[in-house]
């Protein structure tokens, strides 16, 4: 009886240890810029502070920034510090500055949602270039982030399909259109919520899956087996 109990204890102990040894890897994320305030200048949203919003967030390759704004405000992404400081991209190079959404100032602004993929490591800048840079210089519509390598880019951002069509907007005249992303980028995986930071379920990104690490199991097995077998011998 003692022998059977010892073997059962050994088996249960191994099962418990292995069940606890799961390695959880964080998936790609959507970050909604400004959260509920969206992407607007200080005249429209006096409390916006995009530099503060970006603080403490861990941005990585493959993540997306979601800009909820309107046609009175543009979205410019640049890797050029001078372009960012000048709030002017008229003379910027195509390889370091992208106009993700061109503003179209009017008294009848339409809502727009812009998805900006993070595809390069290091410092990345964002600003609105409308009204001769006023939104950026005086309106507070600018911020910078540092993008870490993280899991690296998912395959969907490494090799986009040629001539990929622009994403379709929701039905209805009042629906916010999704701005066309440049050919070198793709839109984020659809998510149930874009009002807050959410994980992206990306089948192409195997690193984003949760699973068990077999290497950990083997090491624990070699280390713990002698100890547990010794306890079996004692009870034998």
C-alpha positions in Angstrom: 0.0 0.0 0.0 2.8 2.4 0.9 4.5 1.6 -2.4 1.3 2.5 -4.4 0.8 5.7 -2.4 4.4 6.8 -3.0 4.1 6.2 -6.8 0.8 8.1 -6.9 2.4 11.0 -5.0 5.3 11.1 -7.4 3.0 11.1 -10.5 0.7 13.8 -9.0 3.7 16.0 -8.1 5.1 15.8 -11.6 1.7 16.6 -13.1 1.3 19.7 -10.8 4.8 21.0 -11.6 4.4 20.6 -15.3 0.9 22.2 -15.4 2.4 25.3 -13.7 5.2 25.6 -16.2 3.5 27.4 -19.0 5.1 30.3 -20.8 2.8 33.2 -21.7 4.0 35.5 -24.4 2.2 38.8 -24.9 0.5 39.4 -28.3 0.6 42.3 -30.6 -1.5 45.3 -29.5 -3.7 48.1 -30.7 -3.2 51.4 -28.9 -5.9 54.0 -29.3 -4.2 57.3 -29.4 -5.6 59.7 -26.7 -7.9 57.0 -25.6 -11.5 58.3 -25.4 -10.3 61.9 -26.4 -9.1 60.8 -29.8 -6.7 62.7 -32.1 -7.6 66.4 -31.9 -6.0 69.8 -31.2 -6.3 71.6 -27.9 -9.0 74.0 -29.2 -11.3 71.0 -29.6 -10.0 68.9 -26.7 -8.3 71.2 -24.2 -7.2 68.4 -21.9 -5.3 66.3 -24.5 -1.7 65.6 -23.7 -0.3 63.0 -26.2 3.2 62.9 -24.7 1.7 62.0 -21.4 -0.6 59.4 -23.1 2.5 57.7 -24.6 4.4 57.5 -21.3 4.7 54.1 -19.7 3.5 52.2 -22.8 5.7 49.5 -24.3 5.4 49.8 -28.0 6.8 47.0 -30.2 7.1 46.0 -33.8 3.8 44.8 -35.1 1.7 46.9 -32.8 -0.8 49.4 -34.3 -1.7 53.0 -33.2 -5.3 53.7 -33.9 -6.2 57.4 -34.5 -9.8 58.4 -34.1 -10.1 61.8 -35.6 -11.9 63.7 -38.4 -11.1 65.2 -41.8 -10.0 68.5 -40.2 -6.9 66.8 -38.7 -4.2 64.9 -40.5 -2.0 62.1 -39.3 1.7 62.1 -40.3 4.2 59.5 -39.3 7.9 60.3 -39.6 11.3 59.0 -38.5 13.0 62.4 -39.1 13.5 64.5 -36.0 13.9 67.7 -38.0 10.6 67.2 -39.9 8.9 66.5 -36.5 10.3 69.7 -34.9 9.3 71.8 -37.8 5.8 70.3 -38.0 6.2 70.5 -41.7 6.6 67.5 -44.1 6.4 69.3 -47.5 10.1 68.7 -48.1 10.4 65.4 -46.3 11.7 62.3 -48.0 9.3 59.5 -48.9 11.4 56.9 -47.2 11.2 58.5 -43.7 7.8 60.3 -43.7 4.3 59.0 -44.4 1.1 61.0 -44.6 -1.3 58.4 -43.3 -4.3 60.6 -43.5 -4.5 63.9 -45.4 -6.6 66.6 -43.7 -9.4 68.3 -45.6 -10.4 71.3 -43.5 -14.0 72.3 -43.8 -17.0 73.3 -41.7 -18.5 69.8 -42.2 -15.8 67.5 -40.9 -16.3 63.7 -41.3 -15.1 61.2 -38.7 -12.0 59.2 -39.7 -10.2 56.2 -38.2 -6.5 55.7 -39.1 -4.5 52.6 -38.4 -0.7 53.2 -38.2 1.5 50.0 -38.0 4.8 50.2 -36.1 7.2 48.7 -38.6 10.6 50.2 -37.6 12.6 50.0 -34.4 13.7 53.1 -32.6 12.1 56.5 -32.3 8.9 57.3 -34.3 7.2 60.6 -34.5 3.5 61.5 -35.1 1.9 64.9 -35.7 -0.9 66.7 -37.5 0.3 69.0 -40.3 -2.9 70.9 -41.0 -3.3 74.7 -40.8 0.4 75.3 -41.7 1.5 73.3 -38.7 -0.6 75.1 -36.1 -2.2 71.8 -34.9 1.3 70.5 -34.2 3.1 73.7 -32.9 0.3 75.3 -30.9 -2.5 72.7 -30.8 -0.4 70.0 -29.1 -1.1 67.4 -31.8 2.2 65.7 -31.7 4.1 63.0 -29.8 7.0 60.6 -30.1 7.4 57.0 -29.1 10.2 54.4 -29.0 9.5 51.1 -30.7 11.2 48.0 -29.3 11.9 44.8 -31.3 9.5 42.7 -29.2 8.5 39.6 -31.2 9.5 41.2 -34.5 7.1 41.9 -37.3 4.5 39.3 -38.2 4.6 37.9 -41.7 1.6 40.0 -42.7 3.7 43.1 -42.3 6.9 41.7 -43.7 5.5 40.8 -47.2 2.2 42.5 -47.9 0.3 41.2 -51.0 0.8 43.4 -54.1 -2.1 45.8 -54.8 -3.9 45.0 -51.6 -7.3 46.9 -51.6 -8.2 49.5 -49.1 -10.2 48.2 -46.1 -13.9 48.6 -46.4 -15.6 51.1 -44.1 -18.7 50.2 -42.1 -22.1 50.6 -43.8 -24.1 53.8 -43.4 -23.6 57.5 -44.3 -22.4 58.4 -40.8 -19.9 55.5 -40.5 -16.3 56.5 -39.9 -14.1 55.5 -42.9 -10.9 53.7 -42.4 -8.1 55.6 -44.1 -6.2 53.8 -46.8 -2.8 52.7 -45.5 0.3 52.9 -47.8 1.1 49.9 -49.9 4.0 49.0 -47.6 1.7 48.4 -44.7 -1.5 46.5 -43.8 -4.3 47.2 -41.4 -4.5 45.5 -38.0 -6.3 42.3 -37.4 -10.0 43.2 -36.6 -10.6 43.5 -32.9 -13.8 43.6 -30.9 -12.8 46.9 -29.3 -10.7 49.9 -30.4 -11.6 52.1 -27.5 -8.8 50.8 -25.4 -5.5 48.9 -25.7 -6.3 45.4 -26.9 -4.4 42.3 -27.8 -4.5 41.3 -31.5 -5.2 37.7 -32.2 -2.8 37.1 -35.1 -2.5 33.5 -36.4 0.6 34.4 -38.4 2.4 35.4 -35.2 3.3 32.1 -33.5 5.2 33.9 -30.8 1.9 35.5 -29.6 0.5 32.1 -28.7 0.4 30.6 -25.2 2.0 27.2 -24.8 4.1 24.9 -22.8 7.9 25.0 -22.9 9.2 21.5 -23.4 12.7 22.5 -22.4 11.5 23.6 -19.0 9.7 20.2 -18.6 12.9 18.2 -19.4 15.0 20.2 -17.0 12.5 19.9 -14.2 12.1 16.2 -14.9 15.8 15.6 -14.6 16.2 17.7 -11.4 13.1 16.5 -9.6 12.9 12.8 -10.6 15.8 11.7 -8.4 14.4 13.5 -5.4 10.9 12.0 -5.9 12.3 8.6 -6.6 14.3 8.8 -3.4 11.1 9.5 -1.5 9.6 6.4 -3.1 12.6 4.3 -1.9 12.1 5.5 1.6 8.5 4.6 1.7 9.2 1.3 -0.1 
